[in-house]
């Protein structure tokens, strides 16, 4: 098996729609990070 990444992770406050177009999925949400917003944790399985 080749060595390399098999999953990609990122965090965003406003760009979930953009990343969902590229097959990222929300797997967690933190409230008030920063205060008054939601911080989305997203992941994508790599080929």
C-alpha positions in Angstrom: 0.0 0.0 0.0 1.2 3.5 -0.8 2.0 5.8 2.0 0.0 9.0 2.2 -3.0 10.7 3.7 -6.4 8.9 3.6 -8.5 11.7 5.2 -8.5 15.5 5.1 -9.8 17.7 8.0 -10.6 21.4 8.2 -12.3 24.0 10.3 -14.5 26.8 9.0 -17.0 29.4 10.3 -18.9 30.3 7.2 -17.8 28.2 4.2 -19.6 24.8 4.8 -21.5 25.1 1.5 -18.3 25.6 -0.4 -16.6 22.6 1.1 -19.6 20.4 0.8 -19.4 20.9 -3.0 -16.0 19.1 -2.7 -17.4 16.2 -0.7 -16.5 17.4 2.8 -18.9 16.4 5.5 -19.5 18.1 8.9 -18.6 15.9 11.8 -18.7 18.3 14.7 -19.8 21.8 15.6 -18.5 24.0 18.4 -20.7 26.8 19.6 -19.4 30.3 20.4 -16.0 29.8 18.6 -15.6 32.8 18.2 -18.4 34.1 20.4 -21.7 34.3 18.6 -20.7 31.9 15.8 -20.5 28.2 15.1 -17.1 26.5 14.2 -17.7 23.6 11.9 -15.2 20.7 11.8 -15.3 19.0 8.4 -13.6 15.9 6.9 -13.2 14.3 3.5 -12.1 10.7 2.6 -9.2 10.8 0.1 -8.8 8.2 -2.7 
